[in-house]
Amino acid sequence: MNTYFDNAATTFPKPPEVIEKVQECLTRYAANPGRGGHRLAREAESLVETARTEIGRLFGCSRQENVIFTLNATDAINMAIRGWVKPGDRVLATVYEHNAVLRVLFELEKKGIIDVKIVCPQGKNYTPEDFLADLDERTTLVCLNHVSNVTGMILPVEAISQAIKQNSRALVLVDVSQSAGLLHTKLGTIDMIAGTGHKHLYGPMGVGFLVLGEGIELEPWRVGGTGYLSEEPLQPREMPFRLEAGTPNLPGIAGLLAGIRWVSHQDSFSHDQRLVEIFAREIEKTDFTWYRPEQGVGVISLTHPLASPQDLATILDSEYDIASRAGLQCAPLAHKKLGTFPGGTLRVSFSLFHTEEDVLHLTETLRAIDTILRKEG
Ligand SMILES: Cc1ncc(COP(=O)(O)O)c(C=O)c1O
């Protein structure tokens, strides 16, 4: 029985192919890529370039050098925002942004560098019109989270970005942390895609990516060694060296490459939706409130009138060995919108390693807890 339901935080377990690839890398060619002319360094470099190409293909980027390896999504988002905005700029963002976006924006705002406008949806989900009203001459960036890590809601990022491009010069940055591997996102009207390897791409932690549209030039927010043009006192302007300083996470990149290849052979979205439907049928029989979006993935936020999310997560963990996540999930504004701030919700989230039986086990456990709470309450 798979009782790990915290896949929105990080997917676990990982496919055997990912584990094997990391092990192969560490045992056979874990030399420093791009920092030596010898055979092992070249082999390491070749793996990095293959991964760059395949990530590019996944996100519709034909320029290999526009795929930048980062530590995680947080790093990629910092790189994108800090590398793009200038003093006096205005940035729009959704209420569903993770703190990986919000804290960068609010810090820059506090320092007086930019103005931030959090756009609220008029209806249940965002429409392009929600953003058009807020665009002005100073708006140079719009940050969109593709899938909420609180409710699983899918935002119509392509339609929004198309409208933004038709009406302004602002760039669109899409955070695909929760959607990559489940939904397709391509460059086009979207200018920058930031993601992380350890969620639905099934890679290890410690590796993420930023994919840039053609002609987008960011200032580096981290400078240092590139193994290239070492005589130059300043960071080389060429991509990807401009944005990639320091030794990359080669085993992480190897694992991410294997994860991307593995997930591309799965019908991950259909599997996810099947599990969501089973969950929906069963949870109705309880007093749990589910903050279910009209269009969403298997990231499920719940509250119960008789117990706090934290207590529910503790009961699940200590009594039933079920892993979940309680609280604000690093997305405080999403909870303000839902009316679940500051206590947050109990979040359960699925992966390709769950079967229908696993989800039934989860719902039966939630029903048992509900019955006990009702008796006690
Ligand atoms: C929507 C979203 N953005 C960004 C992140 C940050 O990802 P990482 O911790 O890998 O940087 C997360 C992680 O939970 C997320 O769900």
The ligand as an SDF file (V2000), in Angstrom:
LIG
                    3D

 16 16  0  0  0  0  0  0  0  0999 V2000
    3.7350   26.2140   -7.5070 C   0  0  0  0  0  0  0  0  0  0  0  0
    5.0960   26.0640   -6.9160 C   0  0  0  0  0  0  0  0  0  0  0  0
    6.0600   26.9320   -7.2500 N   0  0  0  0  0  0  0  0  0  0  0  0
    7.2940   26.8420   -6.7530 C   0  0  0  0  0  0  0  0  0  0  0  0
    7.6300   25.8330   -5.8870 C   0  0  0  0  0  0  0  0  0  0  0  0
    9.0230   25.7810   -5.3530 C   0  0  0  0  0  0  0  0  0  0  0  0
    9.6710   24.6070   -5.7720 O   0  0  0  0  0  0  0  0  0  0  0  0
   11.1220   24.2970   -5.2220 P   0  0  0  0  0  0  0  0  0  0  0  0
   10.9820   24.1290   -3.7330 O   0  0  0  0  0  0  0  0  0  0  0  0
   11.5410   23.0420   -5.8820 O   0  0  0  0  0  0  0  0  0  0  0  0
   11.9690   25.4550   -5.5460 O   0  0  0  0  0  0  0  0  0  0  0  0
    6.6670   24.9040   -5.4960 C   0  0  0  0  0  0  0  0  0  0  0  0
    6.9830   23.8480   -4.5190 C   0  0  0  0  0  0  0  0  0  0  0  0
    6.1720   23.3980   -3.7620 O   0  0  0  0  0  0  0  0  0  0  0  0
    5.3640   25.0190   -6.0300 C   0  0  0  0  0  0  0  0  0  0  0  0
    4.4000   24.1690   -5.7000 O   0  0  0  0  0  0  0  0  0  0  0  0
  1  2  1  0
  2  3  1  0
  2 15  2  0
  3  4  2  0
  4  5  1  0
  5  6  1  0
  5 12  2  0
  6  7  1  0
  7  8  1  0
  8  9  2  0
  8 10  1  0
  8 11  1  0
 12 13  1  0
 12 15  1  0
 13 14  2  0
 15 16  1  0
M  END
$$$$
